[in-house]
Amino acid sequence: RDRSPSRGLGDVYKRQGEAGMARRREFDEATVVNQAMELFWRRGYRGATPQALTEATGLSKSSLYATFESKQGLFLVALEHYIDGQVQVVSTVLAEGRLRRGLERMYEALLGIATTERTCLVCTSTVEAPLEDAAVAALVRRGHEAIEQVLFERLVRAQTEGDLDAGRDPRVLARFIVTNNMGLMVSARVNPDLAALREVAAEVVRAVC
């Protein structure tokens, strides 16, 4: 049997590496991502310090960095999770009934969080995330584009159903809504007047249909 030192040491390193990986993965990654997303959602990118992230997830800094490499790496995964969830929410609230009612439901949902500490993670990321980083900038842009696409498809459907004038441009209208939504959510952070925000939302709906 080969008892060479090099082989024995290699086996030790392999076992240590496997054990270390097992220790690092003794948690549910999806749960950690969701917990981190909630913290970024409430505090924003800058406010979610490494210490706050370890407290929110219950993991050590070494475990977080071993899995996600950095705060930014965790933020990217959390933001993508958030975007996927918001696309599903917007798609659902817009799906049933007439276009106007769908938009009204969308704003009911949006304004339901506008004056809370959670607000909109894509909106806050647009303002304060490190957009000089290409990966962060690309993901924030994808968040804008994903919601825009949901709106675009619903507006196209509205034209086929006669709820939207055939002369309107669904792509421009979708961008108009997204732009107004971003402004609405950012404004809500400095002036959380729900009645005023509802008036603005109603005006956007009237402008569209």
C-alpha positions in Angstrom: 0.0 0.0 0.0 1.3 3.5 -0.9 2.2 5.3 2.3 3.9 8.3 0.6 3.7 11.5 2.6 2.4 13.5 -0.3 -0.6 11.2 -0.8 -1.5 11.2 2.9 -1.2 15.0 3.2 -3.4 15.4 0.1 -6.1 13.2 1.6 -6.0 15.2 4.8 -6.4 18.5 2.8 -9.3 17.0 0.8 -11.1 15.8 3.9 -10.6 19.2 5.6 -11.9 21.0 2.5 -15.0 18.8 2.4 -15.6 19.3 6.1 -15.2 23.0 5.7 -17.6 23.1 2.9 -20.2 21.1 4.9 -19.8 23.6 7.8 -20.3 26.5 5.5 -23.4 25.0 4.0 -25.2 24.1 7.3 -27.9 26.6 6.6 -30.7 27.1 4.0 -29.3 29.5 1.4 -32.7 30.6 0.2 -33.7 31.6 3.8 -30.5 33.6 4.1 -31.1 35.4 0.8 -34.6 36.2 1.9 -33.4 37.6 5.3 -30.8 39.7 3.6 -33.3 40.9 1.0 -35.6 42.1 3.9 -32.7 44.0 5.5 -31.6 45.6 2.2 -35.3 46.4 1.6 -35.7 48.2 4.9 -32.3 49.9 5.2 -31.0 50.2 1.6 -27.6 49.1 0.4 -25.6 51.5 2.6 -27.6 50.9 5.7 -27.2 47.1 5.5 -23.8 46.9 7.2 -21.9 43.6 7.4 -22.7 43.5 11.1 -26.4 44.1 10.5 -26.4 41.3 7.8 -24.8 38.8 10.2 -27.4 39.7 12.8 -30.3 39.4 10.3 -29.2 36.1 8.9 -27.7 34.5 12.1 -24.5 33.6 10.2 -21.0 34.7 10.9 -19.2 37.0 8.5 -16.9 34.2 7.4 -19.9 32.0 6.4 -21.5 34.9 4.5 -18.3 35.8 2.7 -17.5 32.1 2.0 -20.9 31.7 0.3 -21.5 35.1 -1.4 -17.9 36.5 -1.5 -18.8 40.0 -0.4 -21.6 42.3 0.8 -22.1 43.2 -2.9 -22.3 39.6 -3.9 -25.1 39.0 -1.4 -26.8 42.2 -2.5 -26.9 41.0 -6.1 -28.5 37.7 -5.2 -31.0 39.4 -2.8 -31.9 42.1 -5.4 -32.4 39.5 -8.1 -34.7 37.6 -5.7 -36.6 40.8 -5.0 -37.0 41.6 -8.7 -38.4 38.1 -9.5 -40.9 38.5 -6.7 -42.0 42.0 -7.8 -42.5 40.9 -11.4 -44.8 38.1 -10.1 -46.7 40.6 -7.9 -47.2 43.2 -10.7 -48.2 40.5 -13.2 -50.8 39.1 -10.8 -52.4 42.5 -9.9 -52.6 43.5 -13.5 -53.8 40.3 -14.9 -57.5 40.3 -14.1 -60.2 42.6 -15.3 -60.0 45.9 -17.2 -56.7 47.8 -17.6 -57.8 50.8 -15.4 -58.7 48.5 -12.5 -55.5 46.6 -12.9 -53.5 49.8 -12.7 -55.5 50.9 -9.6 -54.7 47.6 -7.9 -51.0 48.0 -8.8 -51.0 51.5 -7.1 -52.9 50.2 -4.1 -50.1 47.6 -3.6 -47.4 50.1 -4.3 -48.7 52.8 -2.0 -49.3 50.1 0.7 -45.5 50.0 1.1 -44.6 53.5 0.0 -44.8 55.1 3.4 -43.2 52.1 5.3 -39.6 51.4 5.9 -39.6 48.8 3.2 -40.5 51.1 0.2 -39.1 49.7 -3.1 -35.7 48.0 -3.3 -35.2 48.7 -7.0 -36.0 52.4 -6.4 -33.6 52.8 -3.4 -30.9 50.8 -5.3 -31.3 53.2 -8.3 -30.5 56.1 -5.9 -27.9 54.7 -3.6 -26.4 51.4 -4.8 -22.9 51.5 -6.2 -23.9 51.8 -9.9 -20.3 52.4 -10.9 -20.1 48.6 -10.5 -21.2 47.1 -13.8 -22.8 44.0 -12.2 -24.9 46.2 -9.8 -25.8 48.6 -12.6 -26.9 45.8 -14.9 -29.1 44.2 -12.3 -30.8 47.5 -11.3 -31.4 48.2 -15.0 -32.9 44.7 -15.3 -35.3 45.5 -12.5 -36.6 48.5 -14.4 -36.8 46.6 -17.6 -38.6 43.6 -16.1 -41.4 45.7 -14.7 -41.6 47.7 -17.9 -42.0 44.5 -19.9 -44.9 43.3 -17.7 -46.6 46.7 -18.2 -45.9 46.7 -21.9 -47.5 43.2 -22.4 -50.5 44.3 -20.3 -50.9 47.5 -22.4 -50.7 45.5 -25.6 -53.4 43.2 -24.4 -55.5 46.3 -23.4 -55.3 47.5 -27.0 -56.6 44.2 -28.3 -59.4 44.3 -25.8 -60.3 47.9 -26.6 -59.3 49.3 -23.2 -56.5 51.4 -24.7 -56.6 53.6 -27.8 -54.8 51.9 -30.7 -52.9 55.1 -31.4 -51.0 55.0 -28.1 -47.6 53.5 -27.9 -47.5 50.7 -25.3 -43.7 50.8 -24.9 -43.7 54.5 -24.2 -46.6 54.2 -21.8 -44.9 51.4 -20.0 -41.8 53.5 -19.5 -43.9 56.5 -18.5 -45.5 54.4 -15.7 -42.2 52.9 -14.5 -40.6 56.4 -14.4 -43.5 57.8 -12.5 -43.5 54.9 -10.1 -39.8 55.4 -9.3 -40.4 59.1 -8.7 -43.4 58.3 -6.5 -41.5 55.9 -4.3 -38.5 58.2 -3.9 -40.8 61.1 -3.1 -42.6 59.0 -0.5 -39.3 58.7 1.5 -39.1 62.4 2.1 -42.8 63.3 2.1 -44.9 60.3 3.1 -48.2 62.1 2.6 -50.4 59.1 1.5 -53.3 61.3 0.3 -51.0 63.3 -1.9 -49.3 60.1 -3.3 -52.7 58.7 -4.1 -53.6 61.8 -6.1 -50.4 61.4 -8.1 -51.1 57.8 -8.7 -54.7 58.5 -9.9 -53.3 61.2 -12.3 -50.9 58.6 -13.8 -53.8 56.2 -14.3 -55.9 58.9 -16.0 -53.0 59.8 -18.2 -52.7 56.2 -19.4 -56.4 55.3 -19.8 
